[in-house]
Amino acid sequence: MSESSTDRAAARPAEVTDPLLWDLSVAVADAHQPDAERACASPSCAGAAWPCAAWDTAQAGLSAARPRSSATAAPPTTTPQRLAPAA
């Protein structure tokens, strides 16, 4: 296990029910952060506007990796966080 995966496991919330999905989602969200011009900094997005589709999918994975009651109680812990649209 690499040092970064050990750090990620230590930062994983206790209520996560799918650690593999959580860890993969965190890795994708970390790789798809905005640059200074608010474009996705990941080379795979080639300057797409942020939040990109991969970042949005990672956020869905973070929610799915938690029990339903926990997923609605607190937002995912990756940064920066995106505000949910008003209902």
Stockholm file with secondary structure:
# STOCKHOLM 1.0

chainA/1-87         MSESSTDRAAARPAEVTDPLLWDLSVAVADAHQPDAERACASPSCAGAAWPCAAWDTAQAGLSAARPRSSATAAPPTTTPQRLAPAA
#=GR chainA/1-87 SS CCHHHHHHHHHSCTTCSCHHHHHHHHHHHHHSCBCTTSBBCCGGGTTCBSSCHHHHHHHHHHHHTSCHHHHHHSCCSCSSCCCCCCC
#=GC SS_cons        CCHHHHHHHHHSCTTCSCHHHHHHHHHHHHHSCBCTTSBBCCGGGTTCBSSCHHHHHHHHHHHHTSCHHHHHHSCCSCSSCCCCCCC
//
